[in-house]
Amino acid sequence: QVQLVESGGGLVQPGGSLRLSCAVSGNIFSIYDMAWYRQAPGKQRELVAAMGRNGTTTYVDFVKGRFTISRDNAKNTVYLQMTSLKPGDTAVYYCNVRVLHINKYEYEYWGQGTPVTVSS
């Protein structure tokens, strides 16, 4: 009923940039929080950045100044602009959203993940 389609991952050299996108569609009335998480091999999934509907943002320390989260509420899409990428940023990046379904209940959804590899 609700689909999240991620795109934008790939292979990039250290110092490079990538822009991830996550488009949400389906039977939703409104989208509250939108966030990006990542999971590196052998590690737990961790929050990278989050953005509320009012524009309030949260960043974890290791991406501050390098990553920027943004959203287009008209397109139900969240973006993650990543710059100055480091090998330690290599991970699968997941979109996460909290939505108000048309049935008036709140749900949390995850994207399928998009891999990002930072390597020379």
Wavefront OBJ file of the C-alpha trace (Angstrom):
o trace
v 0.000 0.000 0.000
v 2.930 2.316 0.677
v 6.046 2.154 -1.450
v 9.450 3.703 -0.919
v 11.759 3.828 -3.914
v 15.344 4.780 -3.287
v 17.907 5.803 -5.870
v 21.260 7.521 -6.207
v 23.699 5.094 -4.626
v 26.835 3.852 -6.312
v 30.610 3.845 -6.339
v 32.421 7.106 -5.698
v 35.996 8.060 -4.949
v 36.998 9.521 -1.587
v 36.154 13.197 -1.510
v 33.361 12.745 -4.009
v 29.658 13.419 -3.740
v 26.403 11.544 -4.181
v 22.758 12.474 -3.842
v 20.293 9.888 -2.598
v 16.573 10.147 -3.220
v 13.619 8.349 -1.675
v 10.171 8.766 -3.179
v 7.145 7.727 -1.133
v 3.876 6.753 -2.748
v 0.664 5.004 -1.824
v -2.265 5.456 0.511
v -0.832 8.167 2.702
v -2.482 11.244 4.105
v 0.666 12.930 5.348
v 4.332 12.226 5.999
v 5.765 13.196 9.352
v 9.406 12.364 9.871
v 11.732 11.364 7.055
v 15.157 9.998 7.780
v 18.184 8.228 6.388
v 19.917 5.348 8.119
v 22.892 3.308 7.058
v 24.257 -0.129 7.762
v 27.853 -1.044 7.101
v 28.932 -4.685 6.781
v 29.027 -6.327 10.177
v 27.576 -3.309 11.945
v 24.193 -2.281 13.222
v 21.954 0.071 11.336
v 22.471 3.648 12.498
v 20.763 6.971 12.037
v 22.455 9.394 9.667
v 20.027 12.317 9.437
v 16.358 13.076 9.986
v 13.948 15.829 9.080
v 10.538 16.673 10.450
v 7.695 17.990 8.365
v 8.365 21.481 9.723
v 11.961 21.355 8.515
v 13.670 20.571 11.800
v 16.801 18.527 11.139
v 18.954 16.141 13.123
v 22.405 14.972 12.109
v 24.764 12.550 13.738
v 28.191 13.946 14.482
v 30.082 11.968 11.877
v 28.177 13.582 8.985
v 27.735 17.131 10.237
v 29.052 19.600 7.699
v 29.241 16.943 4.983
v 25.694 15.617 4.509
v 22.486 17.582 4.024
v 18.999 16.162 4.316
v 16.118 17.865 2.540
v 12.568 17.037 1.542
v 10.026 18.047 -1.041
v 6.634 17.631 0.578
v 4.835 18.187 -2.711
v 6.681 15.212 -4.195
v 6.748 13.126 -0.987
v 10.473 12.774 -1.504
v 13.443 13.007 0.819
v 17.011 13.590 -0.304
v 20.436 13.126 1.200
v 23.201 15.166 -0.356
v 26.521 13.625 0.619
v 29.799 15.456 0.077
v 33.411 14.870 1.098
v 32.693 11.175 1.207
v 35.067 8.916 3.097
v 35.675 5.159 2.901
v 34.000 4.932 6.309
v 30.766 6.129 4.715
v 30.548 2.879 2.766
v 27.252 1.242 3.685
v 23.767 0.453 2.505
v 21.653 3.554 3.020
v 18.005 3.158 3.969
v 15.184 5.645 3.815
v 12.783 5.642 6.774
v 9.484 7.491 7.007
v 6.682 7.840 9.517
v 3.388 8.450 7.798
v -0.236 9.072 8.559
v -2.085 6.499 6.498
v -5.436 7.310 4.963
v -6.905 4.973 7.572
v -5.722 7.586 10.119
v -3.160 5.317 11.746
v 0.563 6.079 11.869
v 3.028 3.647 10.371
v 6.761 3.428 9.873
v 8.205 2.228 6.578
v 11.657 1.386 5.283
v 13.088 1.610 1.807
v 14.850 -1.298 0.153
v 18.271 0.238 0.653
v 20.743 1.670 -1.809
v 24.434 0.775 -1.580
v 27.097 3.439 -1.367
v 30.738 2.461 -1.832
v 33.510 4.979 -1.290
v 36.753 3.651 -2.694
v 39.617 4.638 -4.918
l 1 2 3 4 5 6 7 8 9 10 11 12 13 14 15 16 17 18 19 20 21 22 23 24 25 26 27 28 29 30 31 32 33 34 35 36 37 38 39 40 41 42 43 44 45 46 47 48 49 50 51 52 53 54 55 56 57 58 59 60 61 62 63 64 65 66 67 68 69 70 71 72 73 74 75 76 77 78 79 80 81 82 83 84 85 86 87 88 89 90 91 92 93 94 95 96 97 98 99 100 101 102 103 104 105 106 107 108 109 110 111 112 113 114 115 116 117 118 119 120
